[in-house]
Amino acid sequence: MNEGKNIARTTRFYRKIHKWIGTFLFIFFFFISVTGLLLGWKKHSGGLILPKTEKGISINMKDWLSYDSLHTLALKTLRDSLPENPSPALDRIDARPDKGIVKFVFKNHYTEIQLDCTTGKVLAVNTRTSDIIEQIHDGSILDFIFNTSDGQIKLTYTTLTGLSLLLLTITGFFLWYNPIRIRNQKKR
């Protein structure tokens, strides 16, 4: 009987931990779950979340313009198509050899410019909603907003939420399992 009381006491303790973590981090877990769902569905959103990748006229790399020439065209397009004159700093260049295009994704805003690798023709200028959602999901949106140097907010956010989710899983297991243990003891 004493063991049953110990199990009940620890169960109450787990319930308190579970309740306080869940209450304190509810809003974070809400955003993580919603953005996680959106990211999971991004390729099936019909271009609402992830911009559609266009097709160029040739997949033969011998026909392509140099990356330097394509970059110059992307910067010109950026200046001409966005009136607020955004930063030209590149985050990445995403080449799609199987489609004959290259995407220029910019660092300080969410713009993507797709160019035909052969002609340099602008195929699309898009806002990368998926990047915004991803930054909300992993907390790096705060590093972006506050311009931190090394992702300190993201690291704190992911550590806090990850450890909390681990604790919720462990305490949740015992909140389910301990009543079973108590019932089994009473049967004996």
N, C-alpha and C positions, 0 to 999 in steps of 0.2 A: 504494500500500500504506500509506503514511503517513496518508492520509486515513481509511482503514479503522480504523487504531489510534485516531485522534482520535474517530471516531464511537463506537468501543467504550468509550473512556475517558468520554466524555460520557454514554453509556448507563449505565455503572456509577454515575456521579454522580446521574443521574436516578433510578436504582433506589434509591439510599440516601435521597434526598429523599422518594421515594414511600413507602418502607418506614417512615421515621421519622414522617412526617405521618400515615400510616395507622395506625401503632401508637399514637401519642400521642392521636389523636382518634377512635379506634375506637368508644369508648362514646358519644361525642356523635353520630357518624354513625349508630350503631345506633338511638338514641332519635329522631333526626330522621327516619330512614326508617320506623320503626314508627308514630310519631305522624303522619307524613305520609300513610301508608296509611289510618290510622284516620280522619283528617280528610277524605280523599278519599271515603271510604265513609260518612261521617256521616249523610247524608240517606237512605241506603239501609240503615240499621242497625235499622230497625223501632223507633225510639225509644230504643235502648240508649245511643247517643252523643249524639244531638241530640233534645231533647224534641219530641214531636209537637205541632204547632200546632193548637189546638182551633178550633171555629167558634162565632161568636156568632149571635144571632138576627136581626140586621139589619146590612146593609152600607151603609145609608143614614145618612150622617154627621149629618143633621139630627136623628136619633133618639138620638144618642149623648150620654152624660154628658160633662161637662167633664173635661179631663185632671186638673185639681185634685181633683175629686171622685173620679176613678178612683185617683189617687195616694193619697188618704186611705184608700180601701178597701184598696189594696195594702199600705199600712203596717200597717193593722189586721190584715190576714191574716198578714203577716209576724210580728207580735207573737203572734198566736193560734196559729199553726201550728208555729212553731219554738221549742222550750223554752229554748234557750240565749240568747235575746234578741240576735240578730245586729244588726249596724250597719244603720241605715236609709238609708245613703248610696247614692244611685242611680248606676249606671254609665250606663244608657241606658233610654229608653222606646222600645220597638219597636212601632209601630202597624201593624196589618195590615188596611187598609181593605177588601180583598177578602174577608176572613174575619170582619170585624166584631169583632175582638179587639185588645187591647193587652197587650204583655208588659212587665213591669217587671223589669229585670235589675239586681241590686245589685252594688256596687263591691267590698266587702270580704269577700264570700263568693260562692258560686256558685249562688245561689238565683234562680229565675225564677218570677214570679207572672203567670198569664194571666187576664185579666178580660174578660167580655163588655162591650163598649163601651156597649150599650144599657141593660142592667139592672145592671151592676156585679157580677154574679154571678161568683164565683171558679170558673174552669174548670179550672185546674191549678196546682199548686205543685210545681216540679221543681228538681232539681239539674242544672246545665248542665255535664255531663261534657265536652262539646265545648270549653268554655272552658278547662277544666283541661288537656285534651290540647293545645289550641292554645298555652297558656302553656308547657307542657313543650317543645313543638315549637320555639318561637322563643326560649326561654330566659327569658322574662319571669316565669316562675314564681319564679325566684330574686329578682327585683325585688319580687315580691309577698310572698315569705317574709321578706326582709330589709327591706321597706318603704323602698326607695330612692326618691328624689324624682323622678328624671327618666329612668328606664330605662337607667341606666348599664351594668348587668350584661347586659341584652339587647343593647345596642349592641356591647359587647365580644364577647359570645358569637356574634352573627351576623356580625360582622366577621371574627373568628377562623375560624369554620367556613366562611364563604363564601370567603374568600381561600384557605383550605386546600383546599377542594373544587376551586377553580380551579387551584391548583398540582397537585393529584392528576390532574386532567383533562389538563393540559399534559404532565406527566411520564409519565402513562399512555400518551398518544399517542406520545411518543418511545420509550417502551419497546416499543411495538408496531411503530413505523415504522423505527427505526434498524436492527434486524436485517434488515429487507427491504433497506435501503440497503447494508448490508455484503454481503449475498448478491449483490445486483446488481453491486457492485464486483468481487467475486470472479469473477463470470461474465465480466466484461470482461477 
